[in-house]
């Protein structure tokens, strides 16, 4: 009985202390849970996969594809803003694209049969053989469809001026020294040229043969022996969806990537394309217009497909249907190129 009153007071204090501590712990747990839920909602909104490591060692091609940022990007659909950017009253917007100096590594992931050999030949004359102020390099054939080793190849060439040319898909590289250019052509005309080139070659190589039974383009297309595709992967990239030129996503991605190219010219306007290249890279491509004028006839004779017969109208129609999205891309590039020419006063 002597300790009853003090013991009761002591026990009450202990009980109150425990209740306060439990309340604090509960509040902390509730706050933590709410924070995690808010974080998850934010991650879902940003389209980020928490399961993917942020900083990992990419050791295999599969790891690279799995962790490629292109596989997580949500590409905006094509709009008038992407088709023809509105520069407002800024009549000198193109001046911001001009790159001075020689330290530029020009990546030319050329679309076949659009004039790429013409550009590389002119580059070799300018700085490959004559005055040793640069190099013209061919991208190895075995790297055309190998994104991991293609990137490694690009990284070996960090100093300019260099022109790296090959029929590889678009592969973005970090570093301001990398500059992308390309040239495209009317999709049907390009496909016809490419097909006959695979059958007959040109003046430099007349022994090429395609693994197709016929060498008649109408029979080849209308009977389904030929499987024409456009050139969207050269601008879309290595994402699996890029290989399907009928996939709307591939068109949207290709158009989105146009902003990463200094210029995409036109085979049908090769004179102006070369003049634009000289305007945008005045130090690297100094004299390229003059070199083209001197060598145009000789190069055309060497690089023109030796046999090319005009197809039937129904063949052309079928090709246009199959490559409808490539035509949409072609029209977008043409409009942009004409805007650039006008701004650079190349008419």
Secondary structure, DSSP 8 states (H G I E B T S, - for coil): -TTHHHHHHHHHHHHHHHHHHHHHHHHHHHHHHHHHHHHHHHHHHHT--TTS-SS----SHHHHHHH-GGGT-------HHHHS---TT-TTGGGGG---SS--EEEEE--TTSSHHHHHHHHIIIIISSS-S-EEEE--GGGTT-HHHHHHHHHT--SSSEEEEES-------STTEEEEEEE--HHHHHHHHHHHHHH-BTTB-----S-S---HHHHHHTTS-----STHHHH-SSGGGG-TT-HHHHHHHHHHGGGEEEEEEGGGHHHHHHHHHHHTTTTTTTHHHHHHHHHHHHHHHHSBS------HHHHHHHHHHTHHHHHHHHHHHHHHHHHHHHHT--
